[in-house]
């Protein structure tokens, strides 16, 4: 079975249909998601603000990337930083998948069909994602995704919350 990538308009229509009856509840509630280094963020689902931007760049980028990828069919990619590979406390032999140590996996983005990288802050040329300038791009594989999920360097992805940000994010790209 093949998955036809959805257009941003298709995703927006799907989101509107799926949330129509719950819109008031979603807008009124806040949820807490875990971030990097023990932080947590109180988010209003579907509301892109500064707290959401920090949450999805400091611990939950993988959740947002997975949610956008699932909705659109666009692939995910890892932005990798090689600085930690020589620190045995951060990168041991048992923490390597496809030549990458979990500590190298800095940020997860979605790759738009035009080749640009998408995260909570918008759409950027490869190598120009804010705070990850010049990072090496590595295509996400099922093996790397599982490695990320199993790593103590990463939090469990808050997918249900991230899914509420897909339509607003795609709308902001238009």
C-alpha positions as CSV (number, residue, x, y, z in Angstrom):
1,X,0.0,0.0,0.0
2,X,1.4,3.4,-0.9
3,X,0.7,6.6,0.9
4,X,0.0,9.6,-1.2
5,X,1.4,12.7,0.3
6,X,-1.3,15.1,1.4
7,X,-1.3,18.7,0.5
8,X,-1.4,21.3,3.3
9,X,-5.0,22.1,2.3
10,X,-6.0,18.4,2.6
11,X,-4.4,18.3,6.1
12,X,-6.2,21.5,7.1
13,X,-9.5,20.1,6.0
14,X,-8.9,16.8,7.8
15,X,-7.9,18.6,11.0
16,X,-11.0,20.9,10.8
17,X,-13.3,17.8,10.4
18,X,-11.6,15.8,13.1
19,X,-11.6,18.7,15.7
20,X,-14.9,20.4,14.9
21,X,-16.9,18.9,17.8
22,X,-13.9,19.1,20.2
23,X,-12.8,22.7,19.3
24,X,-13.9,24.3,22.5
25,X,-12.4,21.6,24.7
26,X,-9.1,21.7,22.8
27,X,-8.8,25.5,22.9
28,X,-9.7,25.6,26.6
29,X,-7.4,22.9,27.9
30,X,-3.7,22.9,28.6
31,X,-1.4,19.9,28.6
32,X,2.0,19.4,30.0
33,X,4.7,17.8,27.8
34,X,8.2,16.7,28.9
35,X,11.2,18.6,27.4
36,X,14.9,18.2,27.5
37,X,16.9,18.1,30.7
38,X,13.8,17.5,33.0
39,X,11.9,20.6,31.8
40,X,8.2,20.6,31.1
41,X,6.0,22.8,29.1
42,X,2.3,23.7,29.6
43,X,0.9,23.9,26.0
44,X,-2.5,24.9,24.7
45,X,-3.1,22.2,22.0
46,X,-2.9,23.6,18.5
47,X,-1.8,27.1,19.6
48,X,1.6,28.0,18.3
49,X,3.2,30.5,20.7
50,X,6.6,30.9,22.3
51,X,6.1,28.1,24.8
52,X,5.1,25.7,21.9
53,X,8.2,26.9,19.9
54,X,10.5,26.1,22.8
55,X,8.8,22.8,23.6
56,X,9.0,21.6,20.0
57,X,12.7,22.6,19.7
58,X,13.8,21.5,23.2
59,X,12.6,18.0,23.7
60,X,9.5,17.3,21.5
61,X,10.7,18.0,18.0
62,X,10.5,14.3,17.2
63,X,6.8,14.2,18.2
64,X,6.0,17.2,15.9
65,X,8.0,15.8,13.0
66,X,6.3,12.4,13.3
67,X,2.9,14.0,13.5
68,X,3.5,16.1,10.4
69,X,5.1,13.2,8.5
70,X,2.1,10.9,9.4
71,X,-0.3,13.6,8.2
72,X,1.4,14.5,5.0
73,X,3.5,11.5,4.0
74,X,6.6,13.7,3.8
75,X,9.8,12.1,5.2
76,X,11.5,13.0,8.4
77,X,15.2,13.8,8.8
78,X,17.6,14.1,11.7
79,X,19.9,17.1,12.1
80,X,23.1,15.6,13.5
81,X,25.9,17.2,15.5
82,X,29.2,15.3,15.7
83,X,30.6,17.1,18.8
84,X,29.7,14.4,21.3
85,X,31.1,11.3,19.6
86,X,34.4,11.4,21.4
87,X,32.9,11.6,24.9
88,X,32.5,8.0,26.1
89,X,30.0,9.1,28.8
90,X,27.7,10.3,26.0
91,X,28.4,7.9,23.2
92,X,29.2,4.3,24.1
93,X,29.4,1.4,21.7
94,X,25.9,0.2,22.7
95,X,24.4,3.6,21.8
96,X,25.2,3.6,18.1
97,X,22.7,3.0,15.2
98,X,23.6,3.4,11.5
99,X,26.8,5.1,12.5
100,X,25.1,7.6,14.7
101,X,25.3,7.9,18.5
102,X,22.0,9.0,20.1
103,X,23.8,12.2,21.5
104,X,24.4,13.2,17.9
105,X,20.7,13.3,17.1
106,X,20.1,17.0,17.7
107,X,16.8,17.8,16.0
108,X,14.1,16.1,13.9
109,X,12.5,17.9,11.0
110,X,10.2,17.0,8.2
111,X,11.4,17.3,4.6
112,X,9.0,19.2,2.4
113,X,8.7,17.9,-1.2
114,X,10.7,21.1,-2.3
115,X,13.6,19.9,-0.1
116,X,13.2,22.4,2.7
117,X,13.2,21.4,6.3
118,X,10.1,22.1,8.5
119,X,10.0,22.4,12.2
120,X,7.8,24.4,14.6
121,X,9.5,27.7,13.5
122,X,8.7,27.3,9.8
123,X,10.3,26.1,6.6
124,X,14.0,26.5,6.0
125,X,16.7,25.6,3.5
126,X,18.8,22.6,4.6
127,X,21.6,23.7,6.9
128,X,19.7,26.9,7.8
129,X,17.3,25.7,10.5
130,X,17.6,28.2,13.4
131,X,19.8,26.9,16.2
132,X,21.0,24.0,14.0
133,X,22.9,25.9,11.3
134,X,25.2,23.7,9.4
135,X,24.0,20.5,11.0
136,X,24.4,17.3,8.9
137,X,21.1,16.0,7.5
138,X,20.4,12.3,7.9
139,X,17.3,10.7,6.5
140,X,15.2,9.1,9.2
141,X,14.9,5.3,9.0
142,X,12.7,3.0,11.1
143,X,15.9,1.8,12.8
144,X,17.0,5.3,13.7
145,X,13.5,6.2,14.9
146,X,13.6,3.2,17.2
147,X,17.1,4.1,18.4
148,X,15.8,7.6,19.2
149,X,12.8,6.1,21.1
150,X,15.0,3.8,23.1
151,X,17.6,6.4,24.0
152,X,17.8,8.0,27.4
153,X,18.8,11.2,25.6
154,X,15.2,11.6,24.3
155,X,11.8,11.9,25.9
156,X,8.8,9.8,24.8
157,X,7.1,11.7,22.0
158,X,3.9,13.5,23.0
159,X,2.2,12.5,19.7
160,X,-1.4,13.2,20.6
161,X,-0.4,16.8,21.5
162,X,1.9,17.2,18.5
163,X,-0.9,16.2,16.2
164,X,-2.9,19.3,17.2
165,X,-0.2,21.5,15.9
166,X,0.0,20.0,12.4
167,X,-2.7,22.0,10.7
168,X,-1.7,25.4,12.3
169,X,1.9,24.8,11.4
170,X,1.1,23.9,7.8
171,X,-1.2,26.9,7.6
172,X,1.6,29.1,8.7
173,X,3.8,27.9,5.9
174,X,1.4,29.1,3.2
